[in-house]
Amino acid sequence: MSADTLYARRQYQRYPCSLPVQVITDSGSFEGTAVNIGLGGMLIVTDKQWPTFAIDSAVNLRFRVPTLNGDTEVTSCVRWSNESAIGVQFIALAAKDIFAIRQFTDEWQ
């Protein structure tokens, strides 16, 4: 599947960022950096090798959007992964997190 096809299928636009993210699973916690974000999800990369996450598995994420004073914690669904990256779809964002992400991504819109 080409990147153009993938982006055309997305409900929400993704925007470039560099946000530290903690990926929390039943088997441990992993650190990475979100390189893009939108209301629908994010792409997280790491310079360390982490396990390949099962497609459709749930992971919890903790990250801080600069436009919000506290951390965002959200359950997400893995859409794809490899040893150094994971693409996730947010399952449910709180209203405050939606507002913060919209404010944060306004500069690219």
MARBA-3410 file (N, C-alpha, C, O; in Angstrom, 1 decimal):
109
0.9,-1.2,0.0,0.0,0.0,0.0,0.9,1.2,0.0,1.8,1.3,0.8 ~ 0.6,2.2,-0.9,1.5,3.4,-1.0,1.1,4.3,0.1,0.0,4.3,0.7 ~ 2.0,5.3,0.4,1.7,6.3,1.4,0.5,7.1,1.0,-0.2,7.6,1.9 ~ 0.4,7.4,-0.3,-0.7,8.2,-0.8,-2.1,7.5,-0.5,-3.0,8.2,-0.1 ~ -2.1,6.2,-0.6,-3.3,5.5,-0.4,-3.6,5.5,1.1,-4.8,5.7,1.5
-2.6,5.3,1.9,-2.8,5.3,3.4,-3.3,6.7,3.9,-4.3,6.7,4.6 ~ -2.7,7.8,3.4,-3.1,9.1,3.8,-4.6,9.4,3.3,-5.3,10.1,4.0 ~ -4.9,8.9,2.2,-6.3,9.1,1.6,-7.3,8.4,2.5,-8.5,8.8,2.5 ~ -6.9,7.3,3.1,-7.9,6.5,3.9,-8.0,7.1,5.3,-9.0,6.8,6.0 ~ -7.1,8.0,5.8,-7.2,8.6,7.1,-8.4,9.5,7.2,-8.7,10.3,6.3
-9.1,9.5,8.3,-10.2,10.4,8.6,-9.6,11.7,9.1,-10.2,12.8,8.8 ~ -8.5,11.7,9.7,-7.9,13.0,10.3,-6.5,13.2,9.7,-5.7,12.3,9.6 ~ -6.2,14.4,9.4,-4.9,14.8,8.9,-3.9,14.6,10.0,-4.2,14.8,11.2 ~ -2.6,14.3,9.6,-1.5,14.2,10.6,-0.6,15.4,10.3,-0.4,15.8,9.2 ~ 0.0,15.8,11.4,0.9,17.0,11.4,2.3,16.6,12.0,2.3,15.9,13.0
3.4,17.2,11.5,4.7,16.9,12.1,4.8,17.4,13.5,4.3,18.4,13.9 ~ 5.6,16.6,14.3,5.8,17.0,15.7,7.1,16.2,16.1,7.6,15.4,15.4 ~ 7.5,16.5,17.3,8.5,15.8,18.0,8.2,15.8,19.5,8.6,16.6,20.3 ~ 7.4,14.8,19.9,6.9,14.7,21.3,7.3,13.4,21.9,7.1,12.3,21.3 ~ 7.9,13.4,23.1,8.3,12.2,23.8,7.0,11.4,24.2,6.0,12.1,24.6
7.0,10.1,24.0,5.8,9.3,24.2,6.2,8.1,25.0,7.2,7.4,24.7 ~ 5.4,7.7,26.0,5.6,6.5,26.7,4.5,5.5,26.2,3.3,5.8,26.3 ~ 4.9,4.4,25.7,4.0,3.3,25.3,3.9,2.3,26.4,4.9,1.7,26.7 ~ 2.7,2.1,26.9,2.6,1.2,28.1,1.7,0.0,27.7,0.6,0.1,27.2 ~ 2.3,-1.2,27.9,1.6,-2.5,27.6,1.6,-3.4,28.8,2.3,-3.0,29.8
1.0,-4.5,28.8,1.0,-5.5,29.8,2.4,-6.0,30.0,2.8,-6.5,31.1 ~ 3.2,-6.0,29.0,4.6,-6.6,29.1,5.7,-5.6,29.4,6.8,-5.9,29.4 ~ 5.3,-4.3,29.5,6.3,-3.3,29.9,6.0,-1.9,29.3,4.9,-1.7,28.8 ~ 7.0,-1.0,29.5,6.8,0.3,29.1,8.0,0.6,28.1,9.1,0.2,28.3 ~ 7.7,1.4,27.0,8.7,1.7,26.0,8.6,3.1,25.7,7.6,3.8,25.7
9.8,3.7,25.5,9.9,5.2,25.2,10.1,5.4,23.7,10.8,4.6,23.0 ~ 9.5,6.4,23.2,9.6,6.7,21.8,9.3,8.2,21.6,9.1,9.0,22.5 ~ 9.3,8.6,20.3,9.0,10.0,19.9,8.0,10.0,18.9,8.1,9.3,17.8 ~ 6.9,10.7,19.1,5.9,10.9,18.1,6.4,11.9,17.0,6.9,13.0,17.3 ~ 6.4,11.5,15.7,6.9,12.3,14.7,5.7,12.9,13.9,6.0,13.8,13.0
4.5,12.4,14.1,3.3,13.1,13.5,2.2,12.8,14.5,2.1,11.8,15.2 ~ 1.2,13.7,14.4,0.0,13.6,15.3,-1.2,14.2,14.6,-1.0,15.2,13.9 ~ -2.3,13.7,14.9,-3.6,14.2,14.5,-4.7,13.8,15.5,-4.3,13.0,16.4 ~ -5.9,14.2,15.3,-6.9,13.8,16.2,-7.2,12.3,16.1,-7.8,11.7,17.1 ~ -6.8,11.6,15.1,-7.0,10.2,14.9,-5.9,9.3,15.5,-6.2,8.2,15.8
-4.7,9.8,15.6,-3.6,9.0,16.1,-2.2,9.6,15.9,-2.1,10.8,15.7 ~ -1.2,8.8,16.0,0.2,9.3,15.8,1.1,8.2,15.3,0.8,7.0,15.4 ~ 2.2,8.6,14.8,3.3,7.7,14.5,4.4,7.9,15.5,4.9,9.0,15.7 ~ 4.8,6.8,16.1,5.9,6.8,17.2,7.1,6.1,16.7,7.0,4.9,16.2 ~ 8.3,6.7,16.8,9.5,6.0,16.4,10.4,5.9,17.6,10.3,6.6,18.6
11.4,5.0,17.5,12.4,4.9,18.6,13.7,4.5,18.0,13.8,4.0,16.9 ~ 14.8,4.9,18.7,16.1,4.5,18.2,16.6,3.2,18.9,17.7,2.8,18.6 ~ 15.7,2.7,19.8,16.0,1.4,20.4,15.1,0.3,19.7,14.1,0.7,19.1 ~ 15.4,-0.9,19.8,14.5,-1.9,19.2,13.5,-2.3,20.3,13.8,-2.6,21.5 ~ 12.2,-2.3,19.9,11.2,-2.8,20.8,10.4,-3.9,20.1,10.6,-4.1,18.9
9.6,-4.6,20.9,8.9,-5.7,20.3,7.9,-5.3,19.2,7.4,-4.1,19.3 ~ 7.7,-6.1,18.3,6.6,-5.8,17.3,5.3,-6.0,18.0,5.0,-7.1,18.5 ~ 4.5,-5.0,17.9,3.2,-5.1,18.6,2.1,-5.7,17.7,2.2,-5.5,16.5 ~ 1.3,-6.5,18.2,0.2,-7.2,17.4,-0.8,-6.2,16.8,-1.2,-5.3,17.6 ~ -1.1,-6.3,15.6,-2.1,-5.4,15.0,-3.4,-5.5,15.7,-3.8,-6.6,16.2
-4.1,-4.4,15.9,-5.3,-4.3,16.7,-5.2,-4.4,18.2,-6.2,-4.4,18.9 ~ -3.9,-4.6,18.7,-3.8,-4.7,20.1,-3.9,-3.3,20.8,-3.6,-2.3,20.1 ~ -4.3,-3.2,22.0,-4.5,-2.0,22.7,-3.2,-1.6,23.4,-2.6,-2.5,24.1 ~ -2.8,-0.4,23.4,-1.6,0.1,24.1,-2.1,1.4,24.7,-2.9,2.1,24.2 ~ -1.5,1.7,25.9,-1.8,3.0,26.5,-0.6,3.9,26.2,0.5,3.5,26.2
-0.9,5.2,25.9,0.1,6.2,25.6,0.0,7.3,26.7,-1.0,7.7,27.1 ~ 1.2,7.8,27.0,1.3,9.0,27.8,2.3,10.0,27.1,3.4,9.6,26.8 ~ 1.8,11.2,26.9,2.6,12.2,26.2,2.0,13.5,26.6,0.9,13.7,27.1 ~ 2.8,14.6,26.3,2.4,15.9,26.6,2.4,16.8,25.4,3.4,17.0,24.7 ~ 1.2,17.3,25.1,1.1,18.3,24.0,1.4,19.6,24.6,1.0,20.0,25.7
2.3,20.4,23.9,2.8,21.7,24.5,1.7,22.7,24.9,1.9,23.5,25.7 ~ 0.5,22.5,24.2,-0.6,23.4,24.5,-1.4,23.0,25.7,-2.5,23.6,26.0 ~ -1.0,22.0,26.4,-1.7,21.5,27.6,-0.8,21.4,28.8,0.4,21.0,28.6 ~ -1.2,21.8,30.0,-0.3,21.8,31.1,0.0,20.4,31.7,1.1,20.2,32.2 ~ -0.9,19.4,31.5,-0.6,18.1,32.0,-0.4,17.1,30.9,-0.5,17.4,29.7
-0.2,15.8,31.3,0.0,14.7,30.3,-1.3,14.3,29.8,-2.4,14.4,30.4 ~ -1.3,13.8,28.5,-2.4,13.2,27.9,-2.2,11.7,28.1,-1.1,11.2,27.8 ~ -3.2,11.0,28.5,-3.1,9.5,28.6,-4.3,9.0,27.9,-5.5,9.3,28.1 ~ -4.0,8.1,26.9,-5.1,7.6,26.0,-4.8,6.2,25.6,-3.7,5.8,25.3 ~ -5.9,5.4,25.6,-5.8,4.0,25.0,-5.8,4.1,23.5,-6.6,4.9,23.0
-5.0,3.4,22.9,-4.9,3.4,21.4,-4.9,2.0,20.9,-4.6,1.0,21.6 ~ -5.1,1.9,19.6,-5.1,0.6,18.9,-4.0,0.6,17.9,-3.8,1.6,17.1 ~ -3.2,-0.4,17.9,-2.0,-0.5,17.0,-2.6,-0.8,15.6,-3.3,-1.8,15.4 ~ -2.2,0.0,14.6,-2.6,-0.2,13.2,-1.4,-0.9,12.4,-1.7,-1.6,11.5 ~ -0.2,-0.7,12.8,1.0,-1.3,12.2,2.2,-1.1,13.1,2.2,-0.2,13.9
3.2,-2.0,13.0,4.4,-1.8,13.8,5.5,-2.6,13.2,5.3,-3.5,12.5 ~ 6.7,-2.1,13.6,7.9,-2.9,13.3,8.9,-2.7,14.5,8.4,-2.2,15.5 ~ 10.2,-3.0,14.4,11.1,-3.0,15.5,11.4,-1.5,15.9,11.9,-1.3,17.0 ~ 11.1,-0.5,15.1,11.5,0.8,15.4,10.4,1.9,15.3,10.6,3.0,15.5 ~ 9.2,1.4,15.0,8.1,2.4,14.8,6.7,1.7,15.0,6.6,0.5,14.9
5.8,2.5,15.4,4.4,2.0,15.7,3.4,3.1,15.3,3.5,4.3,15.7 ~ 2.4,2.7,14.5,1.4,3.6,14.1,0.1,3.3,14.9,-0.3,2.1,14.9 ~ -0.4,4.2,15.6,-1.6,4.0,16.5,-2.8,4.9,16.1,-2.6,6.0,15.6 ~ -3.9,4.4,16.4,-5.2,5.1,16.3,-5.7,5.3,17.7,-5.8,4.4,18.5 ~ -6.0,6.6,18.1,-6.6,6.9,19.4,-8.0,6.3,19.5,-8.7,6.4,18.5
-8.3,5.6,20.6,-9.6,5.1,20.8,-10.6,6.1,21.3,-11.7,6.2,20.8 ~ -10.1,6.9,22.3,-11.0,7.9,22.8,-10.2,9.0,23.5,-9.4,8.7,24.4 ~ -10.2,10.2,22.9,-9.5,11.3,23.5,-10.5,12.1,24.4,-11.7,12.3,24.0 ~ -10.0,12.6,25.5,-10.8,13.5,26.3,-11.0,14.9,25.6,-10.1,15.2,24.7 ~ -12.0,15.6,25.9,-12.3,16.9,25.2,-11.1,17.8,25.4,-10.7,18.5,24.4
-10.5,17.9,26.5,-9.3,18.7,26.8,-8.1,18.4,25.8,-7.4,19.2,25.4 ~ -8.0,17.1,25.6,-6.9,16.6,24.7,-7.2,16.9,23.2,-6.3,17.3,22.5 ~ -8.4,16.8,22.8,-8.8,17.2,21.5,-8.5,18.7,21.3,-8.0,19.1,20.2 ~ -8.9,19.5,22.2,-8.7,20.9,22.1,-7.2,21.2,22.1,-6.8,22.1,21.2 ~ -6.4,20.6,22.9,-5.0,20.8,22.9,-4.3,20.4,21.6,-3.4,21.1,21.1
-4.7,19.3,21.1,-4.1,18.8,19.8,-4.5,19.8,18.7,-3.7,20.1,17.8 ~ -5.7,20.2,18.7,-6.2,21.2,17.6,-5.4,22.5,17.7,-4.9,23.0,16.7 ~ -5.2,23.0,18.9,-4.4,24.2,19.1,-2.9,24.0,18.7,-2.3,24.8,18.0 ~ -2.4,22.8,19.0,-1.0,22.5,18.7,-0.8,22.4,17.2,0.3,22.8,16.6 ~ -1.8,21.8,16.5,-1.6,21.6,15.0,-2.1,22.8,14.2,-2.0,22.7,13.0
-2.6,23.8,14.8,-3.2,25.0,14.1,-2.1,25.6,13.2,-2.4,26.1,12.1 ~ -0.8,25.6,13.6,0.2,26.3,12.8,0.4,25.6,11.4,1.0,26.2,10.5 ~ 0.0,24.3,11.3,0.2,23.6,10.0,-1.1,23.6,9.2,-1.1,23.2,8.0 ~ -2.2,24.1,9.7,-3.5,24.1,9.0,-3.6,25.4,8.2,-4.7,25.5,7.5
END
